[in-house]
């Protein structure tokens, strides 16, 4: 499903225009990004939890040349599906 298709589903389900649904979706995504940037968790009961995970620096290998490279430490977004969501997908 693309973002456009999701906007159509939200618009029809909530009886709003596609423009309103698009703005609502964009606002929700921006709110999640903002919270994660501040190091907060975002929990949507029945859906799941968005959080930030820290990845340590490590050594890697260039698959083409075989040369060893350093991969720097990084913060990465993480999503953990909630039980109700997991059960619905099974």
N, CA, C and O atoms as CSV, one atom per row, in Angstrom:
chain,resi,resn,atom,element,x,y,z
A,1,UNK,N,N,0.848,-1.172,0.000
A,1,UNK,CA,C,0.000,0.000,0.000
A,1,UNK,C,C,0.894,1.234,0.000
A,1,UNK,O,O,1.846,1.328,0.775
A,2,UNK,N,N,0.580,2.153,-0.858
A,2,UNK,CA,C,1.340,3.400,-0.936
A,2,UNK,C,C,0.727,4.446,-0.003
A,2,UNK,O,O,-0.359,4.250,0.544
A,3,UNK,N,N,1.439,5.552,0.167
A,3,UNK,CA,C,0.927,6.634,1.001
A,3,UNK,C,C,-0.387,7.167,0.439
A,3,UNK,O,O,-1.310,7.468,1.196
A,4,UNK,N,N,-0.476,7.285,-0.878
A,4,UNK,CA,C,-1.701,7.761,-1.514
A,4,UNK,C,C,-2.878,6.840,-1.252
A,4,UNK,O,O,-3.987,7.303,-0.984
A,5,UNK,N,N,-2.643,5.544,-1.327
A,5,UNK,CA,C,-3.712,4.577,-1.060
A,5,UNK,C,C,-4.138,4.636,0.402
A,5,UNK,O,O,-5.324,4.516,0.710
A,6,UNK,N,N,-3.174,4.822,1.305
A,6,UNK,CA,C,-3.492,4.948,2.725
A,6,UNK,C,C,-4.327,6.195,2.974
A,6,UNK,O,O,-5.282,6.161,3.750
A,7,UNK,N,N,-3.975,7.284,2.325
A,7,UNK,CA,C,-4.739,8.533,2.462
A,7,UNK,C,C,-6.176,8.323,1.991
A,7,UNK,O,O,-7.111,8.800,2.633
A,8,UNK,N,N,-6.362,7.609,0.869
A,8,UNK,CA,C,-7.712,7.316,0.377
A,8,UNK,C,C,-8.507,6.515,1.397
A,8,UNK,O,O,-9.678,6.812,1.631
A,9,UNK,N,N,-7.893,5.502,2.010
A,9,UNK,CA,C,-8.580,4.672,3.017
A,9,UNK,C,C,-8.977,5.509,4.225
A,9,UNK,O,O,-10.099,5.401,4.720
A,10,UNK,N,N,-8.057,6.345,4.700
A,10,UNK,CA,C,-8.343,7.191,5.861
A,10,UNK,C,C,-9.456,8.172,5.529
A,10,UNK,O,O,-10.360,8.383,6.338
A,11,UNK,N,N,-9.402,8.769,4.356
A,11,UNK,CA,C,-10.415,9.747,3.947
A,11,UNK,C,C,-11.799,9.110,3.889
A,11,UNK,O,O,-12.774,9.688,4.369
A,12,UNK,N,N,-11.883,7.924,3.302
A,12,UNK,CA,C,-13.201,7.282,3.192
A,12,UNK,C,C,-13.681,6.776,4.544
A,12,UNK,O,O,-14.873,6.861,4.842
A,13,UNK,N,N,-12.773,6.248,5.374
A,13,UNK,CA,C,-13.160,5.722,6.685
A,13,UNK,C,C,-13.562,6.804,7.667
A,13,UNK,O,O,-14.462,6.597,8.480
A,14,UNK,N,N,-12.904,7.961,7.603
A,14,UNK,CA,C,-13.183,9.058,8.531
A,14,UNK,C,C,-14.130,10.099,7.934
A,14,UNK,O,O,-14.429,11.108,8.572
A,15,UNK,N,N,-14.601,9.853,6.710
A,15,UNK,CA,C,-15.513,10.769,6.024
A,15,UNK,C,C,-14.941,12.186,5.979
A,15,UNK,O,O,-15.574,13.144,6.420
A,16,UNK,N,N,-13.725,12.293,5.432
A,16,UNK,CA,C,-13.074,13.589,5.252
A,16,UNK,C,C,-12.494,13.631,3.853
A,16,UNK,O,O,-12.440,12.612,3.165
A,17,UNK,N,N,-12.065,14.795,3.437
A,17,UNK,CA,C,-11.480,14.909,2.105
A,17,UNK,C,C,-10.086,14.283,2.104
A,17,UNK,O,O,-9.476,14.070,3.152
A,18,UNK,N,N,-9.599,13.992,0.885
A,18,UNK,CA,C,-8.256,13.437,0.764
A,18,UNK,C,C,-7.215,14.438,1.242
A,18,UNK,O,O,-6.205,14.048,1.827
A,19,UNK,N,N,-7.451,15.722,1.001
A,19,UNK,CA,C,-6.514,16.757,1.442
A,19,UNK,C,C,-6.418,16.780,2.969
A,19,UNK,O,O,-5.324,16.871,3.524
A,20,UNK,N,N,-7.569,16.698,3.644
A,20,UNK,CA,C,-7.576,16.678,5.111
A,20,UNK,C,C,-6.891,15.422,5.640
A,20,UNK,O,O,-6.116,15.487,6.594
A,21,UNK,N,N,-7.176,14.290,5.025
A,21,UNK,CA,C,-6.550,13.035,5.444
A,21,UNK,C,C,-5.040,13.082,5.218
A,21,UNK,O,O,-4.276,12.574,6.039
A,22,UNK,N,N,-4.608,13.684,4.121
A,22,UNK,CA,C,-3.178,13.821,3.834
A,22,UNK,C,C,-2.481,14.689,4.865
A,22,UNK,O,O,-1.386,14.364,5.325
A,23,UNK,N,N,-3.122,15.797,5.227
A,23,UNK,CA,C,-2.545,16.680,6.249
A,23,UNK,C,C,-2.493,15.970,7.598
A,23,UNK,O,O,-1.519,16.115,8.338
A,24,UNK,N,N,-3.533,15.204,7.924
A,24,UNK,CA,C,-3.558,14.465,9.196
A,24,UNK,C,C,-2.435,13.425,9.238
A,24,UNK,O,O,-1.750,13.288,10.252
A,25,UNK,N,N,-2.251,12.701,8.148
A,25,UNK,CA,C,-1.195,11.699,8.092
A,25,UNK,C,C,0.186,12.347,8.179
A,25,UNK,O,O,1.055,11.865,8.906
A,26,UNK,N,N,0.390,13.438,7.439
A,26,UNK,CA,C,1.673,14.150,7.488
A,26,UNK,C,C,1.959,14.686,8.890
A,26,UNK,O,O,3.100,14.650,9.351
A,27,UNK,N,N,0.920,15.185,9.568
A,27,UNK,CA,C,1.075,15.700,10.926
A,27,UNK,C,C,1.438,14.580,11.890
A,27,UNK,O,O,2.281,14.768,12.767
A,28,UNK,N,N,0.811,13.422,11.738
A,28,UNK,CA,C,1.119,12.287,12.602
A,28,UNK,C,C,2.564,11.824,12.403
A,28,UNK,O,O,3.269,11.552,13.375
A,29,UNK,N,N,2.999,11.735,11.157
A,29,UNK,CA,C,4.364,11.310,10.855
A,29,UNK,C,C,5.364,12.318,11.426
A,29,UNK,O,O,6.385,11.926,11.991
A,30,UNK,N,N,5.075,13.606,11.281
A,30,UNK,CA,C,5.962,14.640,11.822
A,30,UNK,C,C,6.026,14.566,13.344
A,30,UNK,O,O,7.090,14.772,13.927
A,31,UNK,N,N,4.904,14.275,13.990
A,31,UNK,CA,C,4.884,14.169,15.453
A,31,UNK,C,C,5.715,12.980,15.921
A,31,UNK,O,O,6.439,13.084,16.911
A,32,UNK,N,N,5.618,11.851,15.218
A,32,UNK,CA,C,6.414,10.673,15.569
A,32,UNK,C,C,7.898,10.970,15.371
A,32,UNK,O,O,8.713,10.649,16.236
A,33,UNK,N,N,8.257,11.582,14.236
A,33,UNK,CA,C,9.661,11.940,13.975
A,33,UNK,C,C,10.196,12.870,15.052
A,33,UNK,O,O,11.304,12.672,15.549
A,34,UNK,N,N,9.413,13.886,15.416
A,34,UNK,CA,C,9.837,14.849,16.432
A,34,UNK,C,C,10.079,14.190,17.783
A,34,UNK,O,O,11.070,14.482,18.452
A,35,UNK,N,N,9.181,13.308,18.182
A,35,UNK,CA,C,9.326,12.619,19.463
A,35,UNK,C,C,10.563,11.714,19.450
A,35,UNK,O,O,11.314,11.679,20.425
A,36,UNK,N,N,10.774,10.987,18.357
A,36,UNK,CA,C,11.935,10.104,18.272
A,36,UNK,C,C,13.229,10.902,18.269
A,36,UNK,O,O,14.227,10.473,18.847
A,37,UNK,N,N,13.216,12.061,17.623
A,37,UNK,CA,C,14.410,12.910,17.590
A,37,UNK,C,C,14.776,13.381,18.996
A,37,UNK,O,O,15.954,13.566,19.302
A,38,UNK,N,N,13.770,13.574,19.851
A,38,UNK,CA,C,14.009,13.978,21.241
A,38,UNK,C,C,14.351,12.782,22.129
A,38,UNK,O,O,14.614,12.960,23.319
A,39,UNK,N,N,14.354,11.570,21.575
A,39,UNK,CA,C,14.678,10.375,22.343
A,39,UNK,C,C,13.490,9.757,23.056
A,39,UNK,O,O,13.666,8.886,23.908
A,40,UNK,N,N,12.280,10.193,22.723
A,40,UNK,CA,C,11.076,9.675,23.365
A,40,UNK,C,C,10.554,8.457,22.605
A,40,UNK,O,O,10.897,8.235,21.444
A,41,UNK,N,N,9.718,7.673,23.288
A,41,UNK,CA,C,9.013,6.565,22.651
A,41,UNK,C,C,7.618,7.039,22.273
A,41,UNK,O,O,7.051,7.914,22.927
A,42,UNK,N,N,7.071,6.458,21.218
A,42,UNK,CA,C,5.688,6.742,20.822
A,42,UNK,C,C,4.946,5.408,20.850
A,42,UNK,O,O,5.258,4.502,20.077
A,43,UNK,N,N,3.966,5.290,21.740
A,43,UNK,CA,C,3.217,4.050,21.883
A,43,UNK,C,C,1.787,4.270,21.423
A,43,UNK,O,O,1.087,5.143,21.935
A,44,UNK,N,N,1.363,3.482,20.464
A,44,UNK,CA,C,-0.011,3.490,19.986
A,44,UNK,C,C,-0.621,2.159,20.414
A,44,UNK,O,O,-0.357,1.123,19.803
A,45,UNK,N,N,-1.433,2.192,21.461
A,45,UNK,CA,C,-2.008,0.974,22.025
A,45,UNK,C,C,-2.794,0.237,20.948
A,45,UNK,O,O,-3.618,0.831,20.254
A,46,UNK,N,N,-2.539,-1.041,20.816
A,46,UNK,CA,C,-3.201,-1.862,19.813
A,46,UNK,C,C,-2.460,-1.896,18.490
A,46,UNK,O,O,-2.792,-2.701,17.620
A,47,UNK,N,N,-1.464,-1.042,18.321
A,47,UNK,CA,C,-0.700,-1.002,17.074
A,47,UNK,C,C,0.761,-1.341,17.320
A,47,UNK,O,O,1.266,-2.330,16.788
A,48,UNK,N,N,1.451,-0.524,18.127
A,48,UNK,CA,C,2.848,-0.804,18.405
A,48,UNK,C,C,3.569,0.394,18.986
A,48,UNK,O,O,2.961,1.413,19.312
A,49,UNK,N,N,4.901,0.249,19.109
A,49,UNK,CA,C,5.736,1.282,19.715
A,49,UNK,C,C,6.877,1.650,18.786
A,49,UNK,O,O,7.587,0.784,18.276
A,50,UNK,N,N,7.040,2.949,18.575
A,50,UNK,CA,C,8.173,3.476,17.832
A,50,UNK,C,C,9.199,3.920,18.865
A,50,UNK,O,O,8.836,4.561,19.851
A,51,UNK,N,N,10.478,3.594,18.661
A,51,UNK,CA,C,11.530,4.007,19.580
A,51,UNK,C,C,12.831,4.202,18.805
A,51,UNK,O,O,12.904,3.939,17.605
A,52,UNK,N,N,13.856,4.670,19.519
A,52,UNK,CA,C,15.172,4.849,18.912
A,52,UNK,C,C,16.117,3.840,19.542
A,52,UNK,O,O,16.163,3.698,20.764
A,53,UNK,N,N,16.863,3.146,18.709
A,53,UNK,CA,C,17.826,2.165,19.169
A,53,UNK,C,C,19.225,2.657,18.831
A,53,UNK,O,O,19.440,3.258,17.779
A,54,UNK,N,N,20.173,2.403,19.722
A,54,UNK,CA,C,21.553,2.809,19.475
A,54,UNK,C,C,22.324,1.607,18.937
A,54,UNK,O,O,22.287,0.516,19.506
A,55,UNK,N,N,23.017,1.835,17.836
A,55,UNK,CA,C,23.830,0.796,17.219
A,55,UNK,C,C,25.294,1.144,17.456
A,55,UNK,O,O,25.724,2.255,17.146
A,56,UNK,N,N,26.063,0.207,18.001
A,56,UNK,CA,C,27.473,0.445,18.297
A,56,UNK,C,C,28.296,0.526,17.013
A,56,UNK,O,O,27.904,0.007,15.968
A,57,UNK,N,N,29.435,1.184,17.118
A,57,UNK,CA,C,30.379,1.208,15.998
A,57,UNK,C,C,30.921,-0.216,15.825
A,57,UNK,O,O,31.083,-0.952,16.798
A,58,UNK,N,N,31.194,-0.583,14.591
A,58,UNK,CA,C,31.672,-1.945,14.346
A,58,UNK,C,C,32.513,-1.988,13.077
A,58,UNK,O,O,32.566,-1.022,12.315
A,59,UNK,N,N,33.155,-3.103,12.869
A,59,UNK,CA,C,33.956,-3.320,11.669
A,59,UNK,C,C,33.101,-4.054,10.644
A,59,UNK,O,O,32.320,-4.938,10.994
A,60,UNK,N,N,33.251,-3.691,9.406
A,60,UNK,CA,C,32.532,-4.353,8.328
A,60,UNK,C,C,33.483,-4.657,7.193
A,60,UNK,O,O,34.673,-4.353,7.271
A,61,UNK,N,N,32.968,-5.248,6.156
A,61,UNK,CA,C,33.766,-5.591,4.998
A,61,UNK,C,C,33.098,-5.118,3.727
A,61,UNK,O,O,31.895,-5.300,3.538
A,62,UNK,N,N,33.890,-4.506,2.852
A,62,UNK,CA,C,33.390,-4.125,1.541
A,62,UNK,C,C,33.246,-5.424,0.745
A,62,UNK,O,O,34.246,-6.101,0.506
A,63,UNK,N,N,32.034,-5.788,0.329
A,63,UNK,CA,C,31.848,-7.065,-0.362
A,63,UNK,C,C,32.551,-7.132,-1.717
A,63,UNK,O,O,32.882,-8.219,-2.190
A,64,UNK,N,N,32.780,-5.991,-2.337
A,64,UNK,CA,C,33.422,-5.984,-3.651
A,64,UNK,C,C,34.935,-6.207,-3.551
A,64,UNK,O,O,35.515,-6.995,-4.298
A,65,UNK,N,N,35.561,-5.485,-2.598
A,65,UNK,CA,C,37.030,-5.558,-2.505
A,65,UNK,C,C,37.518,-6.426,-1.361
A,65,UNK,O,O,38.670,-6.858,-1.363
A,66,UNK,N,N,36.657,-6.689,-0.379
A,66,UNK,CA,C,37.067,-7.461,0.787
A,66,UNK,C,C,37.796,-6.619,1.822
A,66,UNK,O,O,38.213,-7.144,2.855
A,67,UNK,N,N,37.960,-5.322,1.569
A,67,UNK,CA,C,38.664,-4.437,2.490
A,67,UNK,C,C,37.831,-4.206,3.753
A,67,UNK,O,O,36.605,-4.114,3.687
A,68,UNK,N,N,38.503,-4.116,4.898
A,68,UNK,CA,C,37.839,-3.839,6.168
A,68,UNK,C,C,37.507,-2.353,6.240
A,68,UNK,O,O,38.328,-1.504,5.892
A,69,UNK,N,N,36.294,-2.051,6.694
A,69,UNK,CA,C,35.870,-0.667,6.848
A,69,UNK,C,C,35.298,-0.466,8.245
A,69,UNK,O,O,34.835,-1.416,8.875
A,70,UNK,N,N,35.331,0.772,8.725
A,70,UNK,CA,C,34.742,1.099,10.018
A,70,UNK,C,C,33.330,1.614,9.774
A,70,UNK,O,O,33.117,2.509,8.957
A,71,UNK,N,N,32.374,1.044,10.489
A,71,UNK,CA,C,30.992,1.498,10.421
A,71,UNK,C,C,30.740,2.280,11.708
A,71,UNK,O,O,30.832,1.710,12.795
A,72,UNK,N,N,30.423,3.573,11.610
A,72,UNK,CA,C,30.273,4.399,12.822
A,72,UNK,C,C,29.013,4.045,13.616
A,72,UNK,O,O,28.077,3.443,13.092
A,73,UNK,N,N,29.016,4.433,14.882
A,73,UNK,CA,C,27.839,4.260,15.732
A,73,UNK,C,C,26.698,5.104,15.156
A,73,UNK,O,O,26.928,6.136,14.525
A,74,UNK,N,N,25.472,4.645,15.385
A,74,UNK,CA,C,24.320,5.362,14.833
A,74,UNK,C,C,23.086,5.139,15.692
A,74,UNK,O,O,22.974,4.143,16.406
A,75,UNK,N,N,22.168,6.083,15.606
A,75,UNK,CA,C,20.847,5.923,16.201
A,75,UNK,C,C,19.905,5.557,15.063
A,75,UNK,O,O,19.902,6.212,14.021
A,76,UNK,N,N,19.105,4.510,15.260
A,76,UNK,CA,C,18.200,4.066,14.208
A,76,UNK,C,C,16.779,3.926,14.754
A,76,UNK,O,O,16.594,3.521,15.902
A,77,UNK,N,N,15.772,4.260,13.938
A,77,UNK,CA,C,14.391,4.085,14.389
A,77,UNK,C,C,14.033,2.602,14.448
A,77,UNK,O,O,14.526,1.793,13.662
A,78,UNK,N,N,13.173,2.273,15.390
A,78,UNK,CA,C,12.778,0.879,15.599
A,78,UNK,C,C,11.266,0.846,15.818
A,78,UNK,O,O,10.706,1.752,16.435
A,79,UNK,N,N,10.609,-0.193,15.314
A,79,UNK,CA,C,9.177,-0.364,15.532
A,79,UNK,C,C,8.945,-1.747,16.096
A,79,UNK,O,O,9.421,-2.739,15.546
A,80,UNK,N,N,8.213,-1.812,17.193
A,80,UNK,CA,C,7.830,-3.090,17.784
A,80,UNK,C,C,6.309,-3.193,17.697
A,80,UNK,O,O,5.590,-2.374,18.269
A,81,UNK,N,N,5.833,-4.191,16.989
A,81,UNK,CA,C,4.392,-4.370,16.829
A,81,UNK,C,C,3.769,-4.804,18.148
A,81,UNK,O,O,4.341,-5.610,18.882
A,82,UNK,N,N,2.596,-4.264,18.439
A,82,UNK,CA,C,1.854,-4.653,19.633
A,82,UNK,C,C,1.179,-6.001,19.433
A,82,UNK,O,O,1.033,-6.461,18.301
A,83,UNK,N,N,0.768,-6.633,20.519
A,83,UNK,CA,C,0.177,-7.968,20.464
A,83,UNK,C,C,-1.067,-8.013,19.585
A,83,UNK,O,O,-1.220,-8.925,18.773
A,84,UNK,N,N,-1.946,-7.047,19.740
A,84,UNK,CA,C,-3.187,-7.037,18.955
A,84,UNK,C,C,-2.868,-6.940,17.466
A,84,UNK,O,O,-3.495,-7.621,16.654
A,85,UNK,N,N,-1.905,-6.107,17.103
A,85,UNK,CA,C,-1.496,-5.946,15.703
A,85,UNK,C,C,-0.858,-7.235,15.179
A,85,UNK,O,O,-1.175,-7.684,14.078
A,86,UNK,N,N,0.035,-7.825,15.966
A,86,UNK,CA,C,0.673,-9.087,15.559
A,86,UNK,C,C,-0.361,-10.178,15.323
A,86,UNK,O,O,-0.305,-10.901,14.328
A,87,UNK,N,N,-1.314,-10.287,16.261
A,87,UNK,CA,C,-2.347,-11.320,16.137
A,87,UNK,C,C,-3.241,-11.090,14.915
A,87,UNK,O,O,-3.695,-12.051,14.294
A,88,UNK,N,N,-3.496,-9.824,14.566
A,88,UNK,CA,C,-4.340,-9.513,13.420
A,88,UNK,C,C,-3.661,-9.891,12.101
A,88,UNK,O,O,-4.340,-10.205,11.124
A,89,UNK,N,N,-2.338,-9.863,12.071
A,89,UNK,CA,C,-1.590,-10.150,10.854
A,89,UNK,C,C,-1.433,-11.654,10.644
A,89,UNK,O,O,-1.311,-12.108,9.506
A,90,UNK,N,N,-1.435,-12.412,11.702
A,90,UNK,CA,C,-1.232,-13.871,11.592
A,90,UNK,C,C,-2.299,-14.551,10.807
A,90,UNK,O,O,-2.257,-15.769,10.634
